[in-house]
Amino acid sequence: MLKTNDKGAVAPAAPSAAPSVSPSAAASAARRGRLARARSLTWLGQTAASLCWISSMLITGVDSTGDWLQLCAASAWLLANIGTLLTAEAD
């Protein structure tokens, strides 16, 4: 926002102060966001599916290149699910 002074010159207005949030309140809100996401049915379902996929690969054995690729894909899926918790922000 611009303001005009008495000589007609335009000067930028001082920025408005943003409400301050304490670091502990922000961390607590982020934890609640992570917990809410971890309790969601979609996150739980995807995490359970990736764990089952990894378990089935380990139980049946990893013998071929395709088996290794499946194990890598299942592990990447699990890591992506965990990553969503770490990057979750409070909604």
Order of alpha helices (4+ residues) and beta strands (2+ residues): beta-beta-alpha-alpha-alpha
